[in-house]
């Protein structure tokens, strides 16, 4: 496509993405009792080859030509990274320090149990045939399945917590903290897998060392340095255009740093948000950036992932049965382990059940992981589609289970 043709396609894509995501998100809220974010995730899948591409392939190809996907990818990464920056702005560091022990326990359990399942099922999946590519070893299959089962829908979890008004609550802080630690561990597993696939040990070393260094910088050093921004905003009486440009530049550099070391841009945005000074600076930055991020940018993330999702391969009953077994094992391992760890760390039964329901959602973080696996030749389209089903089902489960186990009681008690 020429630059002019790409420009024309882009503007039409944006209009379609906004309308479809808004309509499906609203329908999910009003008719299914789901957060808008779940509807937007489904909208992304509907715009892809699974439905739109099957019903009207020529029109789908016209609206989303292959040449336009790199542009959509960049905007998608920017949107989800910006959203996680806003989530970080609402993150209570003091409450996190109080609940760090519980968050670590939930996170470790949420990694250990899925990894145990991965050790058990990887040989079975490899023996089934046609799920992993022939070059994959048992260790590589285990690493991949461990990451795929353990991953948490961190951006989605954050948005569910935000929409429920739980961002500053003990449950919200514990779930966000555990989800952040949990997903960082899953990305380390992916880095180790990529290292074993020929990228070399420097890939894993860079991911682990770079991610840890950046996190320590944001926790120990950045909050003090960023106080200078808060003082300037206080003197000026608000956030002006120059200050907004400074904050956006810091966000872009943080997202770049995490992408560059092989983790993910969302963690750069989130960690910067947690380090920003609270008060007038945080509140005005949120007021300026949140509407455009939630309404305009974030739907690109869902749509881009949906364009790479194809569920028709599960028409084979044998593959559907394998997908069902994987789904059940994944739910028991992830949700059950996080529930048990939350109880062990001193949470009441309702809170622990709510945490288990939220942590069990995989969402589009799962889609990112399995797209990496598909692109790098670790898995085949058949296993990819099974894991897409797991991502969708566990995400759809999260809100209803959270409502039944925690939110209803929380409203009765006046907690929310």
KOLLOBA-802992 format. One record per residue (C-alpha): residue number from 1; residue in one letter; x, y, z. Coordinates in steps of 0.05 Angstrom, whole numbers. Layout:
  resi  resn       X       Y       Z
   NUM     a       X       Y       Z
...
This chain:
  resi  resn       X       Y       Z
     1     x       0       0       0
     2     x      22      71     -14
     3     x      26     121      45
     4     x     -38     153      19
     5     x     -76      87      16
     6     x     -50      69      85
     7     x     -75     135     112
     8     x    -145     124      82
     9     x    -148      54     111
    10     x    -125      78     179
    11     x    -180     130     188
    12     x    -234      80     168
    13     x    -204      28     215
    14     x    -205      76     273
    15     x    -279      92     262
    16     x    -298      18     258
    17     x    -256       0     319
    18     x    -286      55     362
    19     x    -358      41     342
    20     x    -354     -35     350
    21     x    -316     -34     415
    22     x    -363      18     444
    23     x    -425     -20     423
    24     x    -401     -89     447
    25     x    -372     -60     511
    26     x    -438     -26     527
    27     x    -477     -90     511
    28     x    -431    -130     557
    29     x    -445     -81     613
    30     x    -520     -75     606
    31     x    -540    -145     585
    32     x    -486    -191     611
    33     x    -465    -155     674
    34     x    -392    -156     650
    35     x    -343     -98     655
    36     x    -337     -58     591
    37     x    -266     -85     583
    38     x    -292    -156     572
    39     x    -338    -132     517
    40     x    -282     -95     484
    41     x    -239    -158     485
    42     x    -295    -197     452
    43     x    -304    -141     401
    44     x    -231    -149     381
    45     x    -242    -223     368
    46     x    -306    -209     329
    47     x    -268    -161     283
    48     x    -217    -215     268
    49     x    -219    -276     223
    50     x    -262    -317     271
    51     x    -327    -281     255
    52     x    -319    -219     210
    53     x    -267    -253     168
    54     x    -310    -316     161
    55     x    -375    -279     144
    56     x    -346    -224      99
    57     x    -274    -240      83
    58     x    -266    -189      27
    59     x    -294    -132      70
    60     x    -252    -153     129
    61     x    -189    -153      86
    62     x    -209     -85      58
    63     x    -217     -55     127
    64     x    -155     -89     157
    65     x    -103     -99     103
    66     x     -39    -133     122
    67     x       3     -71     110
    68     x     -36     -33     164
    69     x     -23     -82     221
    70     x      45     -54     241
    71     x      12      14     251
    72     x     -43     -17     293
    73     x       9     -55     334
    74     x      47       8     353
    75     x     -17      45     374
    76     x     -40     -17     412
    77     x      24     -20     452
    78     x      21      55     466
    79     x     -51      50     489
    80     x     -44      -8     537
    81     x      21      22     564
    82     x     -12      89     577
    83     x     -70      55     611
    84     x     -23      18     658
    85     x      11      85     673
    86     x     -56     112     696
    87     x     -68      50     738
    88     x       0      61     770
    89     x     -20     132     787
    90     x     -77     104     830
    91     x     -33      52     863
    92     x     -24      62     938
    93     x      49      49     954
    94     x      39      50    1029
    95     x     -16      -2    1026
    96     x      28     -45     980
    97     x      84     -44    1031
    98     x      35     -67    1084
    99     x       9    -123    1041
   100     x      74    -142    1005
   101     x      80    -208    1042
   102     x      10    -229    1022
   103     x      20    -206     950
   104     x      85    -246     945
   105     x      50    -308     973
   106     x      -7    -303     923
   107     x      41    -290     866
   108     x      86    -349     883
   109     x      27    -395     890
   110     x      -1    -368     824
   111     x      64    -387     790
   112     x      81    -452     825
   113     x      15    -489     815
   114     x       9    -473     741
   115     x      82    -493     731
   116     x      68    -560     765
   117     x      10    -570     717
   118     x      55    -552     659
   119     x     106    -605     681
   120     x      50    -656     682
   121     x      15    -639     616
   122     x      73    -619     571
   123     x      94    -691     556
   124     x      21    -710     543
   125     x      11    -651     496
   126     x      75    -667     459
   127     x      53    -740     451
   128     x     -15    -718     425
   129     x      18    -692     361
   130     x       7    -629     322
   131     x       7    -582     381
   132     x      81    -565     388
   133     x     128    -559     330
   134     x     177    -617     320
   135     x     239    -577     343
   136     x     210    -563     412
   137     x     241    -601     471
   138     x     203    -622     533
   139     x     236    -567     575
   140     x     216    -515     524
   141     x     145    -541     521
   142     x     142    -539     597
   143     x     168    -468     601
   144     x     118    -444     550
   145     x      59    -479     582
   146     x      80    -455     651
   147     x      80    -383     627
   148     x      15    -391     589
   149     x     -23    -421     648
   150     x       8    -374     700
   151     x      -2    -308     663
   152     x     -54    -260     692
   153     x     -94    -209     652
   154     x     -58    -152     687
   155     x     -87     -94     647
   156     x    -156    -126     648
   157     x    -151    -141     722
   158     x    -132     -69     734
   159     x    -191     -43     694
   160     x    -241     -89     729
   161     x    -215     -64     796
   162     x    -219       8     772
   163     x    -290       1     746
   164     x    -312     -30     812
   165     x    -282      27     851
   166     x    -232     -18     887
   167     x    -166      14     865
   168     x    -147      36     935
   169     x    -178     -22     973
   170     x    -137     -77    1006
   171     x    -165    -128     957
   172     x    -149     -83     897
   173     x     -79     -69     920
   174     x     -65    -142     937
   175     x     -92    -166     870
   176     x     -54    -113     829
   177     x      10    -126     867
   178     x       6    -201     860
   179     x     -13    -194     786
   180     x      47    -149     772
   181     x      95    -197     806
   182     x      61    -257     774
   183     x      65    -230     703
   184     x     137    -207     711
   185     x     154    -279     729
   186     x     116    -305     668
   187     x     155    -258     622
   188     x     220    -283     652
   189     x     199    -354     633
   190     x     185    -330     562
   191     x     253    -297     560
   192     x     286    -363     582
   193     x     246    -400     528
   194     x     269    -350     474
   195     x     341    -358     498
   196     x     336    -434     490
   197     x     307    -423     420
   198     x     370    -391     394
   199     x     369    -319     418
   200     x     424    -336     467
   201     x     429    -331     543
   202     x     439    -256     538
   203     x     364    -250     524
   204     x     345    -280     591
   205     x     401    -243     628
   206     x     378    -177     598
   207     x     305    -189     615
   208     x     319    -209     687
   209     x     375    -160     702
   210     x     344    -102     664
   211     x     275    -112     693
   212     x     301    -118     764
   213     x     345     -56     757
   214     x     288     -15     728
   215     x     240     -38     783
   216     x     290     -20     838
   217     x     302      48     806
   218     x     228      63     805
   219     x     217      39     876
   220     x     279      68     911
   221     x     303     128     870
   222     x     250     155     823
   223     x     199     177     876
   224     x     249     226     906
   225     x     273     252     838
   226     x     202     263     813
   227     x     184     306     873
   228     x     214     364     834
   229     x     156     358     784
   230     x     105     360     841
   231     x     136     423     870
   232     x     134     458     802
   233     x      61     438     792
   234     x      43     464     861
   235     x      77     531     847
   236     x      43     537     778
   237     x     -24     517     807
   238     x     -34     460     757
   239     x      -5     418     700
   240     x      12     461     640
   241     x      29     437     569
   242     x     103     434     584
   243     x      93     391     645
   244     x      46     345     607
   245     x     100     337     553
   246     x     152     320     607
   247     x     107     267     638
   248     x      91     236     570
   249     x     165     234     553
   250     x     180     198     618
   251     x     125     148     602
   252     x     152     135     533
   253     x     223     125     559
   254     x     198      77     613
   255     x     157      37     563
   256     x     217      35     516
   257     x     263      11     572
   258     x     218     -49     589
   259     x     208     -67     516
   260     x     282     -61     503
   261     x     301    -110     558
   262     x     248    -160     534
   263     x     195    -153     588
   264     x     136    -111     563
   265     x     118     -38     556
   266     x      60     -43     604
   267     x     106     -54     663
   268     x     147       8     646
   269     x      83      49     647
   270     x      57      18     710
   271     x     121      25     750
   272     x     129      98     729
   273     x      57     111     751
   274     x      71      81     820
   275     x     133     126     827
   276     x      98     191     809
   277     x      83     239     866
   278     x      11     239     890
   279     x     -31     301     898
   280     x     -45     355     847
   281     x       4     327     795
   282     x     -26     257     794
   283     x     -98     280     795
   284     x     -90     330     738
   285     x     -49     281     695
   286     x    -104     229     704
   287     x    -158     279     686
   288     x    -122     300     622
   289     x    -101     230     598
   290     x    -154     181     622
   291     x    -212     198     574
   292     x    -170     194     510
   293     x    -134     131     535
   294     x    -196      91     555
   295     x    -242     113     498
   296     x    -193     120     440
   297     x    -126      84     451
   298     x    -143      21     490
   299     x    -191     -10     438
   300     x    -132     -15     390
   301     x    -100     -65     437
   302     x    -161    -110     436
   303     x    -171    -104     361
   304     x     -99    -120     343
   305     x    -100    -183     385
   306     x    -167    -204     357
   307     x    -142    -198     286
   308     x     -93    -254     301
   309     x    -144    -301     333
   310     x    -174    -358     294
   311     x    -221    -406     331
   312     x    -248    -447     273
   313     x    -193    -500     282
   314     x    -229    -524     345
   315     x    -283    -556     302
   316     x    -244    -621     311
   317     x    -277    -657     371
   318     x    -210    -686     393
   319     x    -178    -618     397
   320     x    -239    -590     432
   321     x    -232    -645     486
   322     x    -159    -628     496
   323     x    -178    -554     502
   324     x    -230    -572     554
   325     x    -180    -610     597
   326     x    -129    -554     592
   327     x    -183    -504     612
   328     x    -204    -542     674
   329     x    -132    -555     697
   330     x    -114    -482     687
   331     x    -173    -457     727
   332     x    -160    -504     785
   333     x     -85    -490     786
   334     x     -86    -414     780
   335     x    -151    -395     815
   336     x    -146    -449     868
   337     x     -74    -434     886
   338     x     -85    -359     891
   339     x    -146    -370     935
   340     x    -107    -416     981
   341     x     -48    -368     986
   342     x     -94    -309    1001
   343     x    -126    -348    1058
   344     x     -58    -369    1084
   345     x     -36    -296    1084
   346     x     -94    -278    1130
   347     x    -150    -256    1082
   348     x    -222    -274    1098
   349     x    -257    -325    1054
   350     x    -295    -274    1012
   351     x    -233    -233     997
   352     x    -192    -295     981
   353     x    -246    -320     933
   354     x    -248    -252     900
   355     x    -173    -252     891
   356     x    -175    -322     862
   357     x    -229    -302     812
   358     x    -190    -240     789
   359     x    -122    -274     785
   360     x    -152    -332     744
   361     x    -168    -285     686
   362     x    -116    -289     629
   363     x    -144    -239     580
   364     x    -101    -209     526
   365     x     -36    -217     564
   366     x     -46    -290     548
   367     x     -57    -273     475
   368     x       9    -234     474
   369     x      46    -295     502
   370     x      16    -345     455
   371     x      26    -300     395
   372     x     100    -299     412
   373     x      98    -375     416
   374     x      64    -380     349
   375     x     109    -330     314
   376     x     173    -362     341
   377     x     152    -432     320
   378     x     140    -461     390
   379     x      67    -479     381
   380     x      20    -495     323
   381     x     -45    -459     306
   382     x     -83    -515     340
   383     x     -53    -505     409
   384     x     -56    -430     398
   385     x    -131    -434     389
   386     x    -139    -477     451
   387     x    -103    -425     492
   388     x    -145    -370     462
   389     x    -207    -407     488
   390     x    -175    -410     556
   391     x    -161    -335     555
   392     x    -232    -317     535
   393     x    -268    -365     583
   394     x    -226    -349     644
   395     x    -235    -275     631
   396     x    -310    -281     622
   397     x    -312    -320     688
   398     x    -275    -267     728
   399     x    -329    -214     736
   400     x    -389    -260     752
   401     x    -348    -301     802
   402     x    -321    -237     833
   403     x    -391    -210     840
   404     x    -417    -275     872
   405     x    -358    -286     919
   406     x    -338    -216     939
   407     x    -373    -155     910
   408     x    -443    -172     933
   409     x    -420    -182    1005
   410     x    -375    -120    1001
   411     x    -435     -76     983
   412     x    -476    -106    1040
   413     x    -420     -90    1089
   414     x    -409     -21    1060
   415     x    -337     -36    1037
   416     x    -351     -10     967
